[in-house]
Amino acid sequence: NTMLILKLAFRNLLRHPRKSLTIGGLIALGIAALFVANAVFESSDRGLRSSFVRSMTGDAALSAKGPVAYGLFGSEVPIVSQYESIPPIAGFSALSDGFAGLDGLEAWTPLVSAAAQLRVGRVIIGNVPVFGVDPSSYFDVCPDIVVDRGDPAELADGGVFLNAKLAELAEARIKRALKIGESLTFSMYSNGSFKVRTGRFAGVHSYPGGTEVMDRLALADATLVRGLVDYTLGYVSAGDREEETEAGADLDDLFADAGDAVASADDAMTLDDVEDSLADTAERDLLVSEDAAAWSFALFRASPGREADLLRSLRRLADDGGYDVRAMDWRQAAGSNAQALFAVQGAFYVGMGFIALGAVLVIMNALVISVLERSAEIGTMRGLGAGSGFIRNLFITESMLLTMAAALTGVIVGLVVTFAAARGGIALENPLLVSLFGGSTLRPIPSPSSVALHLGLAAAVGALAWIYPVSLALRVQPISAMNGR
């Protein structure tokens, strides 16, 4: 029975070559278009990973919990009045001791984030994101960052690296080239006061595919950025006192037992006593000194294929240790800076879904016409004793043979197109597309899993497209077919 069905299916397909080629051509064209589109989407995924994961966010990140969610570039809630400083991670030294035992961890690095005004000579450039980094580990987590000029080790000794486009902007405004070692001044308003810190221009870096925000990014000595965001020992102590107050301490209790006291003249302070007290600045200097253990984030790079394991392990570490931290994936760490790119990528996938749906409808329509044209043949087979199962299996076999042959042809055509596009490259000029595909040249490269996916998709399309035509075929009655109705 199986061999007979296969023989009849081949005969029917070859007996109507024009019809078979028309339907097969539609399927092949649809599969080829979907294959090329999917190769482009895979390039988009690689581009986003290069733009963010391997250049800025790592695969996962930790930050302190706060009243609002924070990404690497600050609060995700729009702040109109002023930049809202990112709180430091409490107990970072103890927390970092547990990083070595994380599942799937390949490398990690701490980071301090701020947004400041940059002054180069007399030129001021506003709203510059500044990352304070540890150069000994930062480039292990973000290996796709390209150092165009300078020595990254200078970032541990007061150095500042400017993004290549930010450096070009600065040089265009000051009308000269930046010199290694010249002074760069950062200033920002936070926590009720202005902070000003000075660093040395140490080099230039760039990204394979950046965004508008990343193109303005500066990397700096972590101590410089801590000073900008007020990560001082006094700030940390004040934060601890605030937490204690929120935990239940009542300030009024401090004065519950207060009473009047009469002081003698001998207890009075003289002007010399006041001056002597103010002359000792040791405690004040200690409170305003930068806290070398304070960091805004910890970024993590996972071993290949272990991203989910790493994120689960981070959350387990935070919960088991009782740390008040938030574990984020790379999309959350990138924050609103990446949302436009995710929206464009989502629109591409929605469009791909509509193309697939259109292909199913077109193929189904062609097959319905084919069934209607063969009603006499179907009625004759039923009159000779062919059951509904035989008719169903015959049409399904025909559809699968035609669909899979056409799909294989479409995949081959798609491979030729994508490899040709990858060899020559497609130039991109739109900044959004450059960010989306991780560079100014698009090179769609398909994967073996993509070939299997599209062949499986073709099989599913073939099965779905024949559901209605087969039901029509089973309704054909022998008497009606013989009478030409």
Salt bridges, closest charged atoms under 4 A:
ASP59 OD1 - ARG49 NH2 2.98
ASP103 OD2 - ARG316 NH2 3.14
GLU106 OE2 - ARG301 NH2 3.47
ASP144 OD1 - ARG54 NE 3.13
GLU154 OE1 - ARG200 NH2 3.28
ASP157 OD2 - ARG200 NH2 3.91
GLU182 OE1 - ARG176 NH2 2.99
ASP215 OD2 - LYS165 NZ 3.51
ASP285 OD1 - ARG284 NE 3.78
GLU290 OE2 - ARG197 NH2 3.41
GLU307 OE2 - ARG49 NH2 3.64
ASP309 OD2 - ARG306 NE 2.70
ASP309 OD1 - ARG312 NH2 2.44
GLU373 OE1 - LYS19 NZ 2.57
GLU377 OE1 - ARG15 NH2 2.90
GLU377 OE2 - ARG374 NH2 3.36
GLU398 OE1 - ARG374 NH1 2.86
